[in-house]
Amino acid sequence: MLTSISKSLQFRLVACLLIVATLSMSFRMRADGVVLNAGTSVILETATSLSSSTLAPGQIIDFKVRYDVKANEKTVIKAGSLARGQVLRVQKAKGLGKEGFVEIQLKSVKAVDGQEIPLTAGSIFHEGEDKQTLSIVLGVLVCILFLTMKGKNAEVPAGYETSGSVAVTTTINVE
């Protein structure tokens, strides 16, 4: 009988230890969640120079975060983090002096915990130099071949600063 009580007691002790171990794992300290509110501004810069002569609609463009973004005095998006944009419209410079243009919409930025945070209210629109009037005047007055003169392509230099806004309120885990 002593052995059956001791086996029962051993079983209960092991069961209690397993329950305590399970509970301690489920209540383990987690990283603090910080709320990043929708509308928070994120300052970005182009990672490379862009030209309407080399871009295509739908192409993904890389940006870098220029300054740390903080919420509750904690950095939730680090400076230098990767951000993405997408080319919406692009046109190369054409004859008759028509300029090229490019329109890029900001899409997302990477937070410190690796989440992709969607961005809104951010786009870039650049036009090249319009030479249409010059082309027509010279084509009519000097030589018809001036009508084939192209305008300039749109150029966005590396480091060009723009800003977007966080699209949705998100909880970010920071350490």
TAMO-V708656 format. One record per residue. RES is the residue in three letters. SS is DSSP state (@ for helix, = for strand, . for the rest). PSI is psi as a letter, one per 40 degrees, with the letter a starting at -180 (999 if undefined). D_LAST is the distance of its C-alpha to the last C-alpha in Angstrom with 2 decimals. Layout:
BEGIN
RES_SS_PSI_D_LAST / RES_SS_PSI_D_LAST
END
This chain:
BEGIN
MET_._d_54.33 / LEU_@_d_52.15 / THR_@_d_50.48 / SER_@_d_49.78 / ILE_@_d_48.16 / SER_@_d_46.10 / LYS_@_d_45.03 / SER_@_d_44.17 / LEU_@_d_42.28 / GLN_@_d_40.43 / PHE_@_d_39.57 / ARG_@_d_38.25 / LEU_@_d_36.22 / VAL_@_d_34.62 / ALA_@_d_34.03 / CYS_@_d_32.36 / LEU_@_d_30.10 / LEU_@_d_29.08 / ILE_@_d_28.38 / VAL_@_d_26.26 / ALA_@_d_24.31 / THR_@_d_23.80 / LEU_@_d_22.72 / SER_@_d_20.23 / MET_@_d_18.61 / SER_@_d_18.55 / PHE_._f_17.01 / ARG_._i_14.34 / MET_._h_11.05 / ARG_._i_8.82 / ALA_._i_5.39 / ASP_=_h_6.53 / GLY_=_h_8.85 / VAL_=_h_10.05 / VAL_=_h_13.65 / LEU_=_h_15.00 / ASN_._i_18.70 / ALA_._i_21.56 / GLY_._e_23.46 / THR_._h_20.66 / SER_=_h_22.14 / VAL_=_h_20.79 / ILE_=_h_22.92 / LEU_=_i_23.76 / GLU_=_i_26.29 / THR_=_h_28.41 / ALA_._d_27.53 / THR_._i_31.24 / SER_._i_34.56 / LEU_=_i_35.96 / SER_=_i_39.62 / SER_._e_41.51 / SER_._e_43.73 / THR_._e_41.06 / LEU_._i_38.83 / ALA_._i_39.53 / PRO_._h_38.70 / GLY_._e_35.67 / GLN_._i_34.22 / ILE_=_h_30.42 / ILE_=_h_29.48 / ASP_=_h_26.32 / PHE_=_i_24.78 / LYS_=_i_22.03 / VAL_=_h_19.83 / ARG_._d_21.43 / TYR_._i_19.03 / ASP_._i_15.35 / VAL_=_h_15.07 / LYS_=_i_13.31 / ALA_=_h_13.19 / ASN_._f_13.09 / GLU_._e_12.57 / LYS_=_h_9.16 / THR_=_h_9.65 / VAL_=_d_9.88 / ILE_=_h_12.53 / LYS_._i_13.00 / ALA_._h_16.58 / GLY_._e_18.36 / SER_._i_16.75 / LEU_=_h_19.50 / ALA_=_i_21.36 / ARG_=_i_24.54 / GLY_=_i_27.86 / GLN_=_h_31.13 / VAL_=_h_34.68 / LEU_=_d_36.64 / ARG_=_i_39.98 / VAL_=_i_41.46 / GLN_=_h_45.02 / LYS_._i_46.55 / ALA_._i_49.15 / LYS_._i_52.58 / GLY_._i_56.21 / LEU_._f_58.06 / GLY_._e_55.42 / LYS_._h_52.66 / GLU_._i_49.18 / GLY_._i_46.15 / PHE_=_i_43.02 / VAL_=_h_39.48 / GLU_=_h_37.14 / ILE_=_h_33.47 / GLN_=_h_31.12 / LEU_=_h_27.35 / LYS_=_d_25.69 / SER_=_i_21.90 / VAL_=_i_18.81 / LYS_=_h_15.75 / ALA_._i_12.32 / VAL_._d_9.07 / ASP_._e_8.85 / GLY_._e_12.53 / GLN_._i_14.29 / GLU_=_h_17.56 / ILE_=_h_17.95 / PRO_=_i_21.72 / LEU_=_i_23.38 / THR_=_i_26.69 / ALA_._f_29.23 / GLY_._h_28.93 / SER_=_i_31.77 / ILE_=_h_33.74 / PHE_=_h_37.53 / HIS_=_i_39.64 / GLU_=_i_43.36 / GLY_._a_45.49 / GLU_._h_48.73 / ASP_._h_51.51 / LYS_._f_54.88 / GLN_@_d_56.79 / THR_@_d_59.28 / LEU_@_d_59.99 / SER_@_d_60.52 / ILE_@_d_62.96 / VAL_@_d_64.91 / LEU_@_d_65.30 / GLY_@_d_66.07 / VAL_@_d_68.85 / LEU_@_d_70.28 / VAL_._c_69.85 / CYS_._h_69.12 / ILE_@_d_67.92 / LEU_@_d_65.53 / PHE_@_e_63.29 / LEU_@_e_62.32 / THR_@_e_60.24 / MET_._h_58.08 / LYS_._i_54.38 / GLY_._a_51.91 / LYS_._i_48.67 / ASN_._i_45.51 / ALA_._h_42.38 / GLU_=_h_40.00 / VAL_=_h_36.35 / PRO_._i_35.31 / ALA_._i_32.09 / GLY_._e_29.70 / TYR_._h_31.23 / GLU_=_h_28.92 / THR_=_i_28.49 / SER_=_i_26.20 / GLY_=_i_25.12 / SER_=_i_23.67 / VAL_=_h_21.06 / ALA_._d_23.41 / VAL_._i_21.74 / THR_._h_19.26 / THR_=_i_16.11 / THR_=_h_13.01 / ILE_=_h_9.92 / ASN_=_h_6.82 / VAL_=_i_3.77 / GLU_._999_0.00
END
